[in-house]
Amino acid sequence: MSRTSEELEGVISLGSGFSDYKSEYDPGLLETFTNKHPDIDYTVEFECPEFTSLCPLTGQPDFGIITIRYIPSKKMLESKSLKLYLFSFRNNGDFHEDCVNIILKDLRKILSPKYIEVRGKFNARGGISIHPFSCWGIKDSEYEKTAQKRLLQ
């Protein structure tokens, strides 16, 4: 199955050749394309093992793994735009929990998925690792129930 130009409308980063890494957080980098299988529930998972942000108090770098998992509805997330978006956190000063929730909110806004979860597994600093988790499912649906169960696991 090939993609039509209509389905790829708005996908700019993938074919641009040179990757312009932003030095400031920018949700405008996220791009989507049409899901050809909206009638089937399936998951898509992305893992960014080189996520970096800054401690908002000390300015010291924090390193971690961000894992994103979602059940698409009508839109799919373009992976190169996600990479550029996640790298835009590099000079952003937010706590780990904030980063995970910002990512979830930004992706929820652009994708309107049936279900989405974001997990952070940050490296230890000061002897403590932090692993924040956030999820969301369509209100009053089986996806909301799944989100509630996942949150309590």
MODELLER restraints for C-alpha pairs under 7 A, 6 or more apart:
rsr = mdl.restraints
at = mdl.atoms
rsr.add(forms.Gaussian(group=physical.xy_distance, feature=features.Distance(at['CA:7:A'], at['CA:33:A']), mean=5.86, stdev=0.5))
rsr.add(forms.Gaussian(group=physical.xy_distance, feature=features.Distance(at['CA:7:A'], at['CA:34:A']), mean=5.22, stdev=0.5))
rsr.add(forms.Gaussian(group=physical.xy_distance, feature=features.Distance(at['CA:8:A'], at['CA:33:A']), mean=5.41, stdev=0.5))
rsr.add(forms.Gaussian(group=physical.xy_distance, feature=features.Distance(at['CA:10:A'], at['CA:31:A']), mean=6.45, stdev=0.5))
rsr.add(forms.Gaussian(group=physical.xy_distance, feature=features.Distance(at['CA:10:A'], at['CA:32:A']), mean=6.88, stdev=0.5))
rsr.add(forms.Gaussian(group=physical.xy_distance, feature=features.Distance(at['CA:11:A'], at['CA:31:A']), mean=5.77, stdev=0.5))
rsr.add(forms.Gaussian(group=physical.xy_distance, feature=features.Distance(at['CA:11:A'], at['CA:32:A']), mean=6.49, stdev=0.5))
rsr.add(forms.Gaussian(group=physical.xy_distance, feature=features.Distance(at['CA:11:A'], at['CA:33:A']), mean=6.77, stdev=0.5))
rsr.add(forms.Gaussian(group=physical.xy_distance, feature=features.Distance(at['CA:13:A'], at['CA:80:A']), mean=6.48, stdev=0.5))
rsr.add(forms.Gaussian(group=physical.xy_distance, feature=features.Distance(at['CA:13:A'], at['CA:81:A']), mean=5.92, stdev=0.5))
rsr.add(forms.Gaussian(group=physical.xy_distance, feature=features.Distance(at['CA:14:A'], at['CA:80:A']), mean=5.89, stdev=0.5))
rsr.add(forms.Gaussian(group=physical.xy_distance, feature=features.Distance(at['CA:21:A'], at['CA:84:A']), mean=6.06, stdev=0.5))
rsr.add(forms.Gaussian(group=physical.xy_distance, feature=features.Distance(at['CA:21:A'], at['CA:87:A']), mean=6.92, stdev=0.5))
rsr.add(forms.Gaussian(group=physical.xy_distance, feature=features.Distance(at['CA:21:A'], at['CA:88:A']), mean=6.86, stdev=0.5))
rsr.add(forms.Gaussian(group=physical.xy_distance, feature=features.Distance(at['CA:22:A'], at['CA:88:A']), mean=5.25, stdev=0.5))
rsr.add(forms.Gaussian(group=physical.xy_distance, feature=features.Distance(at['CA:23:A'], at['CA:88:A']), mean=5.71, stdev=0.5))
rsr.add(forms.Gaussian(group=physical.xy_distance, feature=features.Distance(at['CA:23:A'], at['CA:90:A']), mean=6.84, stdev=0.5))
rsr.add(forms.Gaussian(group=physical.xy_distance, feature=features.Distance(at['CA:23:A'], at['CA:91:A']), mean=6.06, stdev=0.5))
rsr.add(forms.Gaussian(group=physical.xy_distance, feature=features.Distance(at['CA:24:A'], at['CA:88:A']), mean=5.28, stdev=0.5))
rsr.add(forms.Gaussian(group=physical.xy_distance, feature=features.Distance(at['CA:24:A'], at['CA:89:A']), mean=6.49, stdev=0.5))
rsr.add(forms.Gaussian(group=physical.xy_distance, feature=features.Distance(at['CA:24:A'], at['CA:91:A']), mean=5.97, stdev=0.5))
rsr.add(forms.Gaussian(group=physical.xy_distance, feature=features.Distance(at['CA:24:A'], at['CA:92:A']), mean=6.29, stdev=0.5))
rsr.add(forms.Gaussian(group=physical.xy_distance, feature=features.Distance(at['CA:25:A'], at['CA:88:A']), mean=4.50, stdev=0.5))
rsr.add(forms.Gaussian(group=physical.xy_distance, feature=features.Distance(at['CA:25:A'], at['CA:89:A']), mean=4.99, stdev=0.5))
rsr.add(forms.Gaussian(group=physical.xy_distance, feature=features.Distance(at['CA:25:A'], at['CA:92:A']), mean=6.07, stdev=0.5))
rsr.add(forms.Gaussian(group=physical.xy_distance, feature=features.Distance(at['CA:26:A'], at['CA:85:A']), mean=6.30, stdev=0.5))
rsr.add(forms.Gaussian(group=physical.xy_distance, feature=features.Distance(at['CA:26:A'], at['CA:88:A']), mean=6.12, stdev=0.5))
rsr.add(forms.Gaussian(group=physical.xy_distance, feature=features.Distance(at['CA:27:A'], at['CA:85:A']), mean=6.28, stdev=0.5))
rsr.add(forms.Gaussian(group=physical.xy_distance, feature=features.Distance(at['CA:27:A'], at['CA:106:A']), mean=6.55, stdev=0.5))
rsr.add(forms.Gaussian(group=physical.xy_distance, feature=features.Distance(at['CA:29:A'], at['CA:81:A']), mean=5.80, stdev=0.5))
rsr.add(forms.Gaussian(group=physical.xy_distance, feature=features.Distance(at['CA:29:A'], at['CA:84:A']), mean=6.69, stdev=0.5))
rsr.add(forms.Gaussian(group=physical.xy_distance, feature=features.Distance(at['CA:29:A'], at['CA:85:A']), mean=5.47, stdev=0.5))
rsr.add(forms.Gaussian(group=physical.xy_distance, feature=features.Distance(at['CA:30:A'], at['CA:81:A']), mean=5.07, stdev=0.5))
rsr.add(forms.Gaussian(group=physical.xy_distance, feature=features.Distance(at['CA:30:A'], at['CA:82:A']), mean=5.81, stdev=0.5))
rsr.add(forms.Gaussian(group=physical.xy_distance, feature=features.Distance(at['CA:30:A'], at['CA:85:A']), mean=6.23, stdev=0.5))
rsr.add(forms.Gaussian(group=physical.xy_distance, feature=features.Distance(at['CA:31:A'], at['CA:77:A']), mean=6.27, stdev=0.5))
rsr.add(forms.Gaussian(group=physical.xy_distance, feature=features.Distance(at['CA:31:A'], at['CA:78:A']), mean=5.60, stdev=0.5))
rsr.add(forms.Gaussian(group=physical.xy_distance, feature=features.Distance(at['CA:31:A'], at['CA:81:A']), mean=5.74, stdev=0.5))
rsr.add(forms.Gaussian(group=physical.xy_distance, feature=features.Distance(at['CA:32:A'], at['CA:75:A']), mean=6.01, stdev=0.5))
rsr.add(forms.Gaussian(group=physical.xy_distance, feature=features.Distance(at['CA:32:A'], at['CA:76:A']), mean=5.29, stdev=0.5))
rsr.add(forms.Gaussian(group=physical.xy_distance, feature=features.Distance(at['CA:32:A'], at['CA:77:A']), mean=4.65, stdev=0.5))
rsr.add(forms.Gaussian(group=physical.xy_distance, feature=features.Distance(at['CA:32:A'], at['CA:78:A']), mean=5.30, stdev=0.5))
rsr.add(forms.Gaussian(group=physical.xy_distance, feature=features.Distance(at['CA:33:A'], at['CA:75:A']), mean=5.64, stdev=0.5))
rsr.add(forms.Gaussian(group=physical.xy_distance, feature=features.Distance(at['CA:33:A'], at['CA:76:A']), mean=5.23, stdev=0.5))
rsr.add(forms.Gaussian(group=physical.xy_distance, feature=features.Distance(at['CA:33:A'], at['CA:77:A']), mean=6.60, stdev=0.5))
rsr.add(forms.Gaussian(group=physical.xy_distance, feature=features.Distance(at['CA:33:A'], at['CA:78:A']), mean=6.71, stdev=0.5))
rsr.add(forms.Gaussian(group=physical.xy_distance, feature=features.Distance(at['CA:34:A'], at['CA:74:A']), mean=6.08, stdev=0.5))
rsr.add(forms.Gaussian(group=physical.xy_distance, feature=features.Distance(at['CA:34:A'], at['CA:75:A']), mean=4.85, stdev=0.5))
rsr.add(forms.Gaussian(group=physical.xy_distance, feature=features.Distance(at['CA:34:A'], at['CA:76:A']), mean=5.97, stdev=0.5))
rsr.add(forms.Gaussian(group=physical.xy_distance, feature=features.Distance(at['CA:35:A'], at['CA:74:A']), mean=5.20, stdev=0.5))
rsr.add(forms.Gaussian(group=physical.xy_distance, feature=features.Distance(at['CA:35:A'], at['CA:75:A']), mean=5.08, stdev=0.5))
rsr.add(forms.Gaussian(group=physical.xy_distance, feature=features.Distance(at['CA:35:A'], at['CA:76:A']), mean=5.50, stdev=0.5))
rsr.add(forms.Gaussian(group=physical.xy_distance, feature=features.Distance(at['CA:38:A'], at['CA:73:A']), mean=5.34, stdev=0.5))
rsr.add(forms.Gaussian(group=physical.xy_distance, feature=features.Distance(at['CA:38:A'], at['CA:74:A']), mean=5.70, stdev=0.5))
rsr.add(forms.Gaussian(group=physical.xy_distance, feature=features.Distance(at['CA:41:A'], at['CA:71:A']), mean=6.36, stdev=0.5))
rsr.add(forms.Gaussian(group=physical.xy_distance, feature=features.Distance(at['CA:42:A'], at['CA:71:A']), mean=5.64, stdev=0.5))
rsr.add(forms.Gaussian(group=physical.xy_distance, feature=features.Distance(at['CA:43:A'], at['CA:69:A']), mean=6.56, stdev=0.5))
rsr.add(forms.Gaussian(group=physical.xy_distance, feature=features.Distance(at['CA:43:A'], at['CA:70:A']), mean=5.42, stdev=0.5))
rsr.add(forms.Gaussian(group=physical.xy_distance, feature=features.Distance(at['CA:43:A'], at['CA:71:A']), mean=4.68, stdev=0.5))
rsr.add(forms.Gaussian(group=physical.xy_distance, feature=features.Distance(at['CA:44:A'], at['CA:69:A']), mean=5.57, stdev=0.5))
rsr.add(forms.Gaussian(group=physical.xy_distance, feature=features.Distance(at['CA:44:A'], at['CA:70:A']), mean=5.47, stdev=0.5))
rsr.add(forms.Gaussian(group=physical.xy_distance, feature=features.Distance(at['CA:44:A'], at['CA:71:A']), mean=6.49, stdev=0.5))
rsr.add(forms.Gaussian(group=physical.xy_distance, feature=features.Distance(at['CA:45:A'], at['CA:68:A']), mean=5.54, stdev=0.5))
rsr.add(forms.Gaussian(group=physical.xy_distance, feature=features.Distance(at['CA:45:A'], at['CA:69:A']), mean=4.29, stdev=0.5))
rsr.add(forms.Gaussian(group=physical.xy_distance, feature=features.Distance(at['CA:45:A'], at['CA:70:A']), mean=6.64, stdev=0.5))
rsr.add(forms.Gaussian(group=physical.xy_distance, feature=features.Distance(at['CA:46:A'], at['CA:67:A']), mean=5.69, stdev=0.5))
rsr.add(forms.Gaussian(group=physical.xy_distance, feature=features.Distance(at['CA:46:A'], at['CA:68:A']), mean=5.11, stdev=0.5))
rsr.add(forms.Gaussian(group=physical.xy_distance, feature=features.Distance(at['CA:46:A'], at['CA:69:A']), mean=6.44, stdev=0.5))
rsr.add(forms.Gaussian(group=physical.xy_distance, feature=features.Distance(at['CA:47:A'], at['CA:65:A']), mean=6.98, stdev=0.5))
rsr.add(forms.Gaussian(group=physical.xy_distance, feature=features.Distance(at['CA:47:A'], at['CA:66:A']), mean=5.78, stdev=0.5))
rsr.add(forms.Gaussian(group=physical.xy_distance, feature=features.Distance(at['CA:47:A'], at['CA:67:A']), mean=4.43, stdev=0.5))
rsr.add(forms.Gaussian(group=physical.xy_distance, feature=features.Distance(at['CA:47:A'], at['CA:68:A']), mean=6.39, stdev=0.5))
rsr.add(forms.Gaussian(group=physical.xy_distance, feature=features.Distance(at['CA:48:A'], at['CA:65:A']), mean=5.54, stdev=0.5))
rsr.add(forms.Gaussian(group=physical.xy_distance, feature=features.Distance(at['CA:48:A'], at['CA:66:A']), mean=5.13, stdev=0.5))
rsr.add(forms.Gaussian(group=physical.xy_distance, feature=features.Distance(at['CA:48:A'], at['CA:67:A']), mean=6.37, stdev=0.5))
rsr.add(forms.Gaussian(group=physical.xy_distance, feature=features.Distance(at['CA:49:A'], at['CA:64:A']), mean=6.50, stdev=0.5))
rsr.add(forms.Gaussian(group=physical.xy_distance, feature=features.Distance(at['CA:49:A'], at['CA:65:A']), mean=4.32, stdev=0.5))
rsr.add(forms.Gaussian(group=physical.xy_distance, feature=features.Distance(at['CA:49:A'], at['CA:66:A']), mean=6.53, stdev=0.5))
rsr.add(forms.Gaussian(group=physical.xy_distance, feature=features.Distance(at['CA:50:A'], at['CA:63:A']), mean=6.78, stdev=0.5))
rsr.add(forms.Gaussian(group=physical.xy_distance, feature=features.Distance(at['CA:50:A'], at['CA:64:A']), mean=6.27, stdev=0.5))
rsr.add(forms.Gaussian(group=physical.xy_distance, feature=features.Distance(at['CA:50:A'], at['CA:65:A']), mean=6.14, stdev=0.5))
rsr.add(forms.Gaussian(group=physical.xy_distance, feature=features.Distance(at['CA:51:A'], at['CA:63:A']), mean=5.73, stdev=0.5))
rsr.add(forms.Gaussian(group=physical.xy_distance, feature=features.Distance(at['CA:51:A'], at['CA:64:A']), mean=5.22, stdev=0.5))
rsr.add(forms.Gaussian(group=physical.xy_distance, feature=features.Distance(at['CA:51:A'], at['CA:65:A']), mean=5.69, stdev=0.5))
rsr.add(forms.Gaussian(group=physical.xy_distance, feature=features.Distance(at['CA:51:A'], at['CA:66:A']), mean=6.42, stdev=0.5))
rsr.add(forms.Gaussian(group=physical.xy_distance, feature=features.Distance(at['CA:51:A'], at['CA:86:A']), mean=6.79, stdev=0.5))
rsr.add(forms.Gaussian(group=physical.xy_distance, feature=features.Distance(at['CA:51:A'], at['CA:87:A']), mean=6.84, stdev=0.5))
rsr.add(forms.Gaussian(group=physical.xy_distance, feature=features.Distance(at['CA:52:A'], at['CA:61:A']), mean=6.68, stdev=0.5))
rsr.add(forms.Gaussian(group=physical.xy_distance, feature=features.Distance(at['CA:52:A'], at['CA:62:A']), mean=5.58, stdev=0.5))
rsr.add(forms.Gaussian(group=physical.xy_distance, feature=features.Distance(at['CA:52:A'], at['CA:63:A']), mean=4.69, stdev=0.5))
rsr.add(forms.Gaussian(group=physical.xy_distance, feature=features.Distance(at['CA:52:A'], at['CA:64:A']), mean=6.51, stdev=0.5))
rsr.add(forms.Gaussian(group=physical.xy_distance, feature=features.Distance(at['CA:52:A'], at['CA:89:A']), mean=6.51, stdev=0.5))
rsr.add(forms.Gaussian(group=physical.xy_distance, feature=features.Distance(at['CA:52:A'], at['CA:90:A']), mean=4.91, stdev=0.5))
rsr.add(forms.Gaussian(group=physical.xy_distance, feature=features.Distance(at['CA:53:A'], at['CA:61:A']), mean=5.82, stdev=0.5))
rsr.add(forms.Gaussian(group=physical.xy_distance, feature=features.Distance(at['CA:53:A'], at['CA:62:A']), mean=5.34, stdev=0.5))
rsr.add(forms.Gaussian(group=physical.xy_distance, feature=features.Distance(at['CA:53:A'], at['CA:63:A']), mean=6.80, stdev=0.5))
rsr.add(forms.Gaussian(group=physical.xy_distance, feature=features.Distance(at['CA:53:A'], at['CA:89:A']), mean=5.26, stdev=0.5))
rsr.add(forms.Gaussian(group=physical.xy_distance, feature=features.Distance(at['CA:53:A'], at['CA:90:A']), mean=4.45, stdev=0.5))
rsr.add(forms.Gaussian(group=physical.xy_distance, feature=features.Distance(at['CA:53:A'], at['CA:91:A']), mean=5.87, stdev=0.5))
rsr.add(forms.Gaussian(group=physical.xy_distance, feature=features.Distance(at['CA:53:A'], at['CA:92:A']), mean=5.58, stdev=0.5))
rsr.add(forms.Gaussian(group=physical.xy_distance, feature=features.Distance(at['CA:53:A'], at['CA:93:A']), mean=6.37, stdev=0.5))
rsr.add(forms.Gaussian(group=physical.xy_distance, feature=features.Distance(at['CA:54:A'], at['CA:60:A']), mean=5.51, stdev=0.5))
rsr.add(forms.Gaussian(group=physical.xy_distance, feature=features.Distance(at['CA:54:A'], at['CA:61:A']), mean=4.50, stdev=0.5))
rsr.add(forms.Gaussian(group=physical.xy_distance, feature=features.Distance(at['CA:54:A'], at['CA:62:A']), mean=5.57, stdev=0.5))
rsr.add(forms.Gaussian(group=physical.xy_distance, feature=features.Distance(at['CA:54:A'], at['CA:90:A']), mean=6.79, stdev=0.5))
rsr.add(forms.Gaussian(group=physical.xy_distance, feature=features.Distance(at['CA:54:A'], at['CA:91:A']), mean=5.99, stdev=0.5))
rsr.add(forms.Gaussian(group=physical.xy_distance, feature=features.Distance(at['CA:54:A'], at['CA:92:A']), mean=5.68, stdev=0.5))
rsr.add(forms.Gaussian(group=physical.xy_distance, feature=features.Distance(at['CA:54:A'], at['CA:93:A']), mean=4.55, stdev=0.5))
rsr.add(forms.Gaussian(group=physical.xy_distance, feature=features.Distance(at['CA:54:A'], at['CA:94:A']), mean=6.42, stdev=0.5))
rsr.add(forms.Gaussian(group=physical.xy_distance, feature=features.Distance(at['CA:55:A'], at['CA:61:A']), mean=6.26, stdev=0.5))
rsr.add(forms.Gaussian(group=physical.xy_distance, feature=features.Distance(at['CA:55:A'], at['CA:62:A']), mean=6.53, stdev=0.5))
rsr.add(forms.Gaussian(group=physical.xy_distance, feature=features.Distance(at['CA:55:A'], at['CA:93:A']), mean=5.36, stdev=0.5))
rsr.add(forms.Gaussian(group=physical.xy_distance, feature=features.Distance(at['CA:55:A'], at['CA:94:A']), mean=5.99, stdev=0.5))
rsr.add(forms.Gaussian(group=physical.xy_distance, feature=features.Distance(at['CA:55:A'], at['CA:95:A']), mean=6.18, stdev=0.5))
rsr.add(forms.Gaussian(group=physical.xy_distance, feature=features.Distance(at['CA:56:A'], at['CA:93:A']), mean=4.15, stdev=0.5))
rsr.add(forms.Gaussian(group=physical.xy_distance, feature=features.Distance(at['CA:56:A'], at['CA:94:A']), mean=5.12, stdev=0.5))
rsr.add(forms.Gaussian(group=physical.xy_distance, feature=features.Distance(at['CA:56:A'], at['CA:95:A']), mean=6.52, stdev=0.5))
rsr.add(forms.Gaussian(group=physical.xy_distance, feature=features.Distance(at['CA:59:A'], at['CA:93:A']), mean=6.94, stdev=0.5))
rsr.add(forms.Gaussian(group=physical.xy_distance, feature=features.Distance(at['CA:63:A'], at['CA:122:A']), mean=5.84, stdev=0.5))
rsr.add(forms.Gaussian(group=physical.xy_distance, feature=features.Distance(at['CA:63:A'], at['CA:123:A']), mean=5.75, stdev=0.5))
rsr.add(forms.Gaussian(group=physical.xy_distance, feature=features.Distance(at['CA:64:A'], at['CA:120:A']), mean=6.71, stdev=0.5))
rsr.add(forms.Gaussian(group=physical.xy_distance, feature=features.Distance(at['CA:64:A'], at['CA:121:A']), mean=5.38, stdev=0.5))
rsr.add(forms.Gaussian(group=physical.xy_distance, feature=features.Distance(at['CA:64:A'], at['CA:122:A']), mean=3.87, stdev=0.5))
rsr.add(forms.Gaussian(group=physical.xy_distance, feature=features.Distance(at['CA:64:A'], at['CA:123:A']), mean=5.43, stdev=0.5))
rsr.add(forms.Gaussian(group=physical.xy_distance, feature=features.Distance(at['CA:65:A'], at['CA:120:A']), mean=5.72, stdev=0.5))
rsr.add(forms.Gaussian(group=physical.xy_distance, feature=features.Distance(at['CA:65:A'], at['CA:121:A']), mean=5.07, stdev=0.5))
rsr.add(forms.Gaussian(group=physical.xy_distance, feature=features.Distance(at['CA:65:A'], at['CA:122:A']), mean=6.22, stdev=0.5))
rsr.add(forms.Gaussian(group=physical.xy_distance, feature=features.Distance(at['CA:66:A'], at['CA:119:A']), mean=5.70, stdev=0.5))
rsr.add(forms.Gaussian(group=physical.xy_distance, feature=features.Distance(at['CA:66:A'], at['CA:120:A']), mean=4.65, stdev=0.5))
rsr.add(forms.Gaussian(group=physical.xy_distance, feature=features.Distance(at['CA:66:A'], at['CA:121:A']), mean=6.50, stdev=0.5))
rsr.add(forms.Gaussian(group=physical.xy_distance, feature=features.Distance(at['CA:67:A'], at['CA:118:A']), mean=5.70, stdev=0.5))
rsr.add(forms.Gaussian(group=physical.xy_distance, feature=features.Distance(at['CA:67:A'], at['CA:119:A']), mean=5.13, stdev=0.5))
rsr.add(forms.Gaussian(group=physical.xy_distance, feature=features.Distance(at['CA:67:A'], at['CA:120:A']), mean=6.51, stdev=0.5))
rsr.add(forms.Gaussian(group=physical.xy_distance, feature=features.Distance(at['CA:68:A'], at['CA:117:A']), mean=5.84, stdev=0.5))
rsr.add(forms.Gaussian(group=physical.xy_distance, feature=features.Distance(at['CA:68:A'], at['CA:118:A']), mean=4.60, stdev=0.5))
rsr.add(forms.Gaussian(group=physical.xy_distance, feature=features.Distance(at['CA:68:A'], at['CA:119:A']), mean=6.54, stdev=0.5))
rsr.add(forms.Gaussian(group=physical.xy_distance, feature=features.Distance(at['CA:69:A'], at['CA:116:A']), mean=5.76, stdev=0.5))
rsr.add(forms.Gaussian(group=physical.xy_distance, feature=features.Distance(at['CA:69:A'], at['CA:117:A']), mean=5.33, stdev=0.5))
rsr.add(forms.Gaussian(group=physical.xy_distance, feature=features.Distance(at['CA:69:A'], at['CA:118:A']), mean=6.54, stdev=0.5))
rsr.add(forms.Gaussian(group=physical.xy_distance, feature=features.Distance(at['CA:70:A'], at['CA:113:A']), mean=6.78, stdev=0.5))
rsr.add(forms.Gaussian(group=physical.xy_distance, feature=features.Distance(at['CA:70:A'], at['CA:115:A']), mean=5.43, stdev=0.5))
rsr.add(forms.Gaussian(group=physical.xy_distance, feature=features.Distance(at['CA:70:A'], at['CA:116:A']), mean=4.12, stdev=0.5))
rsr.add(forms.Gaussian(group=physical.xy_distance, feature=features.Distance(at['CA:70:A'], at['CA:117:A']), mean=6.26, stdev=0.5))
rsr.add(forms.Gaussian(group=physical.xy_distance, feature=features.Distance(at['CA:71:A'], at['CA:113:A']), mean=5.95, stdev=0.5))
rsr.add(forms.Gaussian(group=physical.xy_distance, feature=features.Distance(at['CA:71:A'], at['CA:114:A']), mean=5.46, stdev=0.5))
rsr.add(forms.Gaussian(group=physical.xy_distance, feature=features.Distance(at['CA:71:A'], at['CA:115:A']), mean=5.11, stdev=0.5))
rsr.add(forms.Gaussian(group=physical.xy_distance, feature=features.Distance(at['CA:71:A'], at['CA:116:A']), mean=6.43, stdev=0.5))
rsr.add(forms.Gaussian(group=physical.xy_distance, feature=features.Distance(at['CA:72:A'], at['CA:113:A']), mean=4.75, stdev=0.5))
rsr.add(forms.Gaussian(group=physical.xy_distance, feature=features.Distance(at['CA:72:A'], at['CA:114:A']), mean=5.92, stdev=0.5))
rsr.add(forms.Gaussian(group=physical.xy_distance, feature=features.Distance(at['CA:73:A'], at['CA:112:A']), mean=6.82, stdev=0.5))
rsr.add(forms.Gaussian(group=physical.xy_distance, feature=features.Distance(at['CA:73:A'], at['CA:113:A']), mean=5.03, stdev=0.5))
rsr.add(forms.Gaussian(group=physical.xy_distance, feature=features.Distance(at['CA:73:A'], at['CA:114:A']), mean=5.73, stdev=0.5))
rsr.add(forms.Gaussian(group=physical.xy_distance, feature=features.Distance(at['CA:75:A'], at['CA:111:A']), mean=5.48, stdev=0.5))
rsr.add(forms.Gaussian(group=physical.xy_distance, feature=features.Distance(at['CA:76:A'], at['CA:111:A']), mean=6.71, stdev=0.5))
rsr.add(forms.Gaussian(group=physical.xy_distance, feature=features.Distance(at['CA:96:A'], at['CA:132:A']), mean=6.96, stdev=0.5))
rsr.add(forms.Gaussian(group=physical.xy_distance, feature=features.Distance(at['CA:97:A'], at['CA:132:A']), mean=5.50, stdev=0.5))
rsr.add(forms.Gaussian(group=physical.xy_distance, feature=features.Distance(at['CA:100:A'], at['CA:118:A']), mean=6.08, stdev=0.5))
rsr.add(forms.Gaussian(group=physical.xy_distance, feature=features.Distance(at['CA:100:A'], at['CA:119:A']), mean=6.61, stdev=0.5))
rsr.add(forms.Gaussian(group=physical.xy_distance, feature=features.Distance(at['CA:100:A'], at['CA:120:A']), mean=6.31, stdev=0.5))
rsr.add(forms.Gaussian(group=physical.xy_distance, feature=features.Distance(at['CA:100:A'], at['CA:132:A']), mean=6.77, stdev=0.5))
rsr.add(forms.Gaussian(group=physical.xy_distance, feature=features.Distance(at['CA:100:A'], at['CA:133:A']), mean=6.93, stdev=0.5))
rsr.add(forms.Gaussian(group=physical.xy_distance, feature=features.Distance(at['CA:100:A'], at['CA:134:A']), mean=6.76, stdev=0.5))
rsr.add(forms.Gaussian(group=physical.xy_distance, feature=features.Distance(at['CA:101:A'], at['CA:134:A']), mean=6.30, stdev=0.5))
rsr.add(forms.Gaussian(group=physical.xy_distance, feature=features.Distance(at['CA:104:A'], at['CA:117:A']), mean=6.83, stdev=0.5))
rsr.add(forms.Gaussian(group=physical.xy_distance, feature=features.Distance(at['CA:104:A'], at['CA:118:A']), mean=6.03, stdev=0.5))
rsr.add(forms.Gaussian(group=physical.xy_distance, feature=features.Distance(at['CA:114:A'], at['CA:137:A']), mean=5.85, stdev=0.5))
rsr.add(forms.Gaussian(group=physical.xy_distance, feature=features.Distance(at['CA:114:A'], at['CA:138:A']), mean=5.59, stdev=0.5))
rsr.add(forms.Gaussian(group=physical.xy_distance, feature=features.Distance(at['CA:114:A'], at['CA:143:A']), mean=6.44, stdev=0.5))
rsr.add(forms.Gaussian(group=physical.xy_distance, feature=features.Distance(at['CA:115:A'], at['CA:136:A']), mean=5.75, stdev=0.5))
rsr.add(forms.Gaussian(group=physical.xy_distance, feature=features.Distance(at['CA:115:A'], at['CA:137:A']), mean=4.27, stdev=0.5))
rsr.add(forms.Gaussian(group=physical.xy_distance, feature=features.Distance(at['CA:115:A'], at['CA:138:A']), mean=6.51, stdev=0.5))
rsr.add(forms.Gaussian(group=physical.xy_distance, feature=features.Distance(at['CA:115:A'], at['CA:143:A']), mean=5.74, stdev=0.5))
rsr.add(forms.Gaussian(group=physical.xy_distance, feature=features.Distance(at['CA:116:A'], at['CA:135:A']), mean=5.57, stdev=0.5))
rsr.add(forms.Gaussian(group=physical.xy_distance, feature=features.Distance(at['CA:116:A'], at['CA:136:A']), mean=5.46, stdev=0.5))
rsr.add(forms.Gaussian(group=physical.xy_distance, feature=features.Distance(at['CA:116:A'], at['CA:137:A']), mean=6.53, stdev=0.5))
rsr.add(forms.Gaussian(group=physical.xy_distance, feature=features.Distance(at['CA:117:A'], at['CA:134:A']), mean=5.64, stdev=0.5))
rsr.add(forms.Gaussian(group=physical.xy_distance, feature=features.Distance(at['CA:117:A'], at['CA:135:A']), mean=4.02, stdev=0.5))
rsr.add(forms.Gaussian(group=physical.xy_distance, feature=features.Distance(at['CA:117:A'], at['CA:136:A']), mean=6.43, stdev=0.5))
rsr.add(forms.Gaussian(group=physical.xy_distance, feature=features.Distance(at['CA:118:A'], at['CA:133:A']), mean=5.84, stdev=0.5))
rsr.add(forms.Gaussian(group=physical.xy_distance, feature=features.Distance(at['CA:118:A'], at['CA:134:A']), mean=5.41, stdev=0.5))
rsr.add(forms.Gaussian(group=physical.xy_distance, feature=features.Distance(at['CA:118:A'], at['CA:135:A']), mean=6.32, stdev=0.5))
rsr.add(forms.Gaussian(group=physical.xy_distance, feature=features.Distance(at['CA:119:A'], at['CA:131:A']), mean=6.96, stdev=0.5))
rsr.add(forms.Gaussian(group=physical.xy_distance, feature=features.Distance(at['CA:119:A'], at['CA:132:A']), mean=5.92, stdev=0.5))
rsr.add(forms.Gaussian(group=physical.xy_distance, feature=features.Distance(at['CA:119:A'], at['CA:133:A']), mean=4.44, stdev=0.5))
rsr.add(forms.Gaussian(group=physical.xy_distance, feature=features.Distance(at['CA:119:A'], at['CA:134:A']), mean=6.54, stdev=0.5))
rsr.add(forms.Gaussian(group=physical.xy_distance, feature=features.Distance(at['CA:120:A'], at['CA:131:A']), mean=5.15, stdev=0.5))
rsr.add(forms.Gaussian(group=physical.xy_distance, feature=features.Distance(at['CA:120:A'], at['CA:132:A']), mean=5.28, stdev=0.5))
rsr.add(forms.Gaussian(group=physical.xy_distance, feature=features.Distance(at['CA:120:A'], at['CA:133:A']), mean=6.37, stdev=0.5))
rsr.add(forms.Gaussian(group=physical.xy_distance, feature=features.Distance(at['CA:121:A'], at['CA:130:A']), mean=6.35, stdev=0.5))
rsr.add(forms.Gaussian(group=physical.xy_distance, feature=features.Distance(at['CA:121:A'], at['CA:131:A']), mean=4.49, stdev=0.5))
rsr.add(forms.Gaussian(group=physical.xy_distance, feature=features.Distance(at['CA:122:A'], at['CA:129:A']), mean=5.87, stdev=0.5))
rsr.add(forms.Gaussian(group=physical.xy_distance, feature=features.Distance(at['CA:122:A'], at['CA:130:A']), mean=5.47, stdev=0.5))
rsr.add(forms.Gaussian(group=physical.xy_distance, feature=features.Distance(at['CA:122:A'], at['CA:131:A']), mean=6.06, stdev=0.5))
rsr.add(forms.Gaussian(group=physical.xy_distance, feature=features.Distance(at['CA:123:A'], at['CA:129:A']), mean=5.49, stdev=0.5))
rsr.add(forms.Gaussian(group=physical.xy_distance, feature=features.Distance(at['CA:135:A'], at['CA:147:A']), mean=5.70, stdev=0.5))
rsr.add(forms.Gaussian(group=physical.xy_distance, feature=features.Distance(at['CA:135:A'], at['CA:151:A']), mean=6.81, stdev=0.5))
rsr.add(forms.Gaussian(group=physical.xy_distance, feature=features.Distance(at['CA:136:A'], at['CA:144:A']), mean=6.55, stdev=0.5))
rsr.add(forms.Gaussian(group=physical.xy_distance, feature=features.Distance(at['CA:136:A'], at['CA:147:A']), mean=5.38, stdev=0.5))
rsr.add(forms.Gaussian(group=physical.xy_distance, feature=features.Distance(at['CA:137:A'], at['CA:143:A']), mean=4.47, stdev=0.5))
rsr.add(forms.Gaussian(group=physical.xy_distance, feature=features.Distance(at['CA:137:A'], at['CA:144:A']), mean=4.01, stdev=0.5))
rsr.add(forms.Gaussian(group=physical.xy_distance, feature=features.Distance(at['CA:137:A'], at['CA:147:A']), mean=5.55, stdev=0.5))
rsr.add(forms.Gaussian(group=physical.xy_distance, feature=features.Distance(at['CA:138:A'], at['CA:144:A']), mean=5.33, stdev=0.5))
